[in-house]
């Protein structure tokens, strides 16, 4: 890892780029304080027949799929977020899509899941948990994974075991236990280099617990809920950040889709865009720029401390 520069001589944005090397982007299905809907029948999203199975699915995943498939025109990031919000609102869902990143990317630029350098490896990790036989069982998370796999096929992602890993509680794939999810994080970023394109999709339950490290302004950590959460606990956002985001090198691209409750800031990234109807109307009228802004909950000091610790470990 490169040596961190003296922080006293750097701007806030430069400090972030020095400690958080990779370009990381996340779609999340709702704000931290919101829940994310499980749709009983995704047929209402008018997806193409070959885009995935019918039946239940996550509202966020299928709003994204519907609008990527639903146009022959080139989509911008802001265009996709606007369409996703409109789709969810039209269907009666109150959840507000969030987009966050490690960089202030140009939201008027082309939506793409592939690294602009396009000379590296492509790897993907899919996690779909229906919690079969448990209280709070879901119905659409496996379908979400299949739908997103089909979309990634169109971006050139390979499905062989060297390039794609799938965790689902369907009896055919490795179980999405806490241990396997953590191992999936490590597998996804192992050997990552500049030019690599990485993707992770999670569809399942999300939660929030009391923050014990003091890095969350709202006093809560957001969590992923593995299939064995009742025996082995949840995976907190702090751990996800340290295992999945922080070790990535400069020039690598990681895109994440989190379709779960309380997921707005689950990667703890420094920049954000909230795709609420009010905000998007302001953007459309010119009253607000189509731009990412600083995440007020982002803790720069924590990032710098983690970066120093990681550098020391290496």
Residue pairs with C-beta under 8 A, 6 or more apart in sequence:
1 21
1 249
1 310
1 311
1 314
2 18
2 21
2 250
3 311
4 18
4 19
4 304
4 307
4 308
4 311
5 14
5 18
7 15
7 304
10 18
12 294
12 300
13 104
15 300
15 304
16 102
16 270
16 300
16 303
17 103
18 307
19 303
19 304
19 306
19 307
20 102
20 245
20 246
20 270
20 303
20 307
21 248
21 249
21 250
21 252
22 102
22 192
22 245
22 248
22 249
22 250
22 251
22 252
22 253
22 254
23 101
23 102
23 103
23 105
23 115
23 251
23 252
23 253
23 254
24 101
24 102
24 245
24 248
24 253
24 254
24 255
24 256
24 267
24 269
25 99
25 100
25 101
25 102
25 105
25 253
25 254
25 255
25 256
26 98
26 99
26 100
26 101
26 255
26 256
26 257
26 258
26 266
26 267
26 269
27 60
27 64
27 97
27 98
27 99
27 255
27 256
27 257
27 258
28 60
28 97
28 98
28 99
28 100
28 257
28 258
28 263
28 264
28 265
28 266
29 36
29 58
29 59
29 60
29 61
29 95
29 97
29 98
29 258
29 259
29 260
29 261
29 263
30 36
30 60
30 95
30 96
30 97
30 98
30 261
30 262
30 263
30 264
31 95
31 96
31 98
31 264
31 274
32 208
32 218
32 220
32 222
32 262
32 263
32 264
32 265
33 218
33 262
33 264
34 94
34 95
34 96
34 261
34 262
34 264
35 95
35 261
35 262
36 58
36 59
36 60
36 95
36 206
36 259
36 260
36 261
36 263
37 58
37 59
37 93
37 95
38 56
38 57
38 58
38 59
38 138
38 139
38 140
39 45
39 56
39 57
39 58
39 59
39 62
39 91
39 140
40 56
40 139
41 54
41 55
41 56
42 54
42 55
42 56
42 57
42 62
42 140
42 143
42 147
43 54
44 91
45 57
45 62
45 63
45 65
45 66
45 87
45 91
46 66
46 70
47 62
47 65
47 66
47 69
47 147
48 69
50 150
51 65
51 69
51 147
51 150
51 151
52 65
52 143
52 146
52 147
52 150
53 143
53 146
53 147
55 139
55 140
55 143
56 138
56 139
56 140
56 143
57 140
57 143
57 144
57 147
58 140
58 141
58 144
58 203
58 259
59 88
59 91
59 93
59 95
59 259
60 84
60 88
60 95
60 97
60 257
60 259
61 144
61 147
61 148
61 201
61 203
61 257
61 259
62 144
62 147
63 83
63 84
63 87
63 88
63 97
64 80
64 84
64 257
65 147
65 148
65 151
66 87
67 75
67 80
67 83
67 84
67 87
68 75
68 80
68 111
68 151
69 151
70 83
71 83
74 110
75 83
75 110
75 111
76 107
76 108
76 109
76 110
76 111
77 99
77 105
77 106
77 107
77 108
77 109
77 111
78 107
78 108
78 273
78 283
78 290
79 111
80 111
81 97
81 99
81 107
81 273
81 275
81 280
82 275
82 280
82 283
82 284
84 97
84 275
85 96
85 97
85 275
85 276
85 277
85 280
88 95
88 97
89 277
96 274
96 275
96 276
97 275
98 263
98 264
98 265
98 272
98 273
98 274
98 275
99 107
99 272
99 273
99 275
99 292
100 264
100 265
100 267
100 269
100 271
100 272
100 273
100 292
100 295
101 269
101 270
101 271
101 272
101 292
102 245
102 269
102 270
102 271
103 271
104 271
104 291
104 292
105 292
107 273
107 290
107 291
107 292
108 290
112 155
113 152
113 155
113 197
113 199
113 255
114 122
114 155
114 156
114 197
114 253
115 195
115 196
115 197
115 251
115 252
115 253
116 253
117 194
117 195
117 251
118 195
118 197
119 195
120 193
120 194
120 195
120 196
120 197
120 252
121 163
121 193
121 196
121 197
122 156
122 157
122 158
122 163
122 196
122 197
122 198
122 199
123 163
123 164
123 187
123 188
123 196
123 197
123 198
123 199
124 149
124 152
124 157
124 163
124 164
124 165
124 188
124 198
124 199
124 200
124 201
125 164
125 165
125 167
125 184
125 185
125 187
125 188
125 199
125 200
125 201
126 145
126 148
126 149
126 164
126 165
126 166
126 167
126 168
126 200
126 201
127 145
127 167
127 168
127 176
127 181
127 184
127 200
127 201
127 202
127 203
127 204
127 224
128 141
128 142
128 143
128 144
128 145
128 166
128 167
128 168
128 169
128 170
128 176
128 201
128 202
128 203
128 204
129 138
129 141
129 167
129 168
129 169
129 176
129 203
129 204
129 205
129 225
129 226
129 227
130 137
130 138
130 139
130 140
130 141
130 142
130 168
130 169
130 170
130 204
131 137
131 138
131 169
131 204
131 205
131 227
132 169
132 170
134 227
134 230
136 205
138 204
138 205
140 203
141 168
141 203
141 204
141 259
142 168
142 170
144 201
144 203
144 259
145 166
145 168
145 201
145 203
148 201
148 257
149 159
149 164
149 166
152 199
153 159
157 163
157 164
157 199
158 164
165 174
165 184
165 187
165 188
166 173
166 174
167 173
167 174
167 175
167 176
167 180
167 181
167 184
168 176
169 175
169 176
169 227
174 180
175 227
175 228
176 204
176 226
176 227
177 226
177 227
177 228
177 232
178 226
178 228
178 229
178 232
178 233
178 234
178 235
179 232
180 226
181 224
181 226
181 235
182 235
182 239
182 243
185 240
185 243
185 244
186 243
188 198
188 200
188 244
189 198
189 244
189 247
189 248
189 254
192 198
192 247
192 248
192 249
192 252
193 249
193 251
193 252
194 249
194 250
194 251
194 252
195 251
195 252
196 251
196 252
196 253
197 253
198 248
198 252
198 253
198 254
198 255
199 254
199 255
199 256
200 244
200 254
200 255
200 256
200 257
201 256
201 257
201 259
202 224
202 256
202 257
202 258
202 259
202 260
203 259
203 260
204 224
204 225
204 259
204 260
205 225
205 229
205 260
205 261
206 222
206 223
206 224
206 225
206 258
206 260
206 261
206 262
206 263
206 266
207 222
207 223
207 225
207 234
207 261
207 262
208 220
208 221
208 222
208 223
208 262
209 220
209 221
209 223
209 234
209 236
210 219
210 220
210 221
211 218
211 219
211 220
211 221
212 221
213 221
213 238
213 302
215 238
215 268
215 299
215 302
216 297
216 299
217 296
217 297
218 297
221 236
221 237
221 238
222 236
222 237
222 262
222 263
222 264
222 265
222 266
223 234
223 235
223 236
223 237
223 262
223 266
224 234
224 235
224 240
224 260
224 266
225 234
225 235
225 260
226 232
226 234
226 235
237 265
237 266
237 267
237 268
238 268
240 266
240 267
240 268
241 267
241 268
241 306
242 306
244 254
244 267
245 254
245 267
245 268
245 269
246 303
246 306
246 307
246 310
247 310
248 254
256 267
258 266
258 267
260 266
264 272
265 272
265 295
265 297
268 297
268 298
268 299
269 295
269 298
270 294
270 295
270 298
270 300
270 303
271 292
271 293
271 294
271 295
271 298
272 292
272 293
272 294
272 295
273 279
273 291
273 292
273 293
279 288
282 288
283 289
283 290
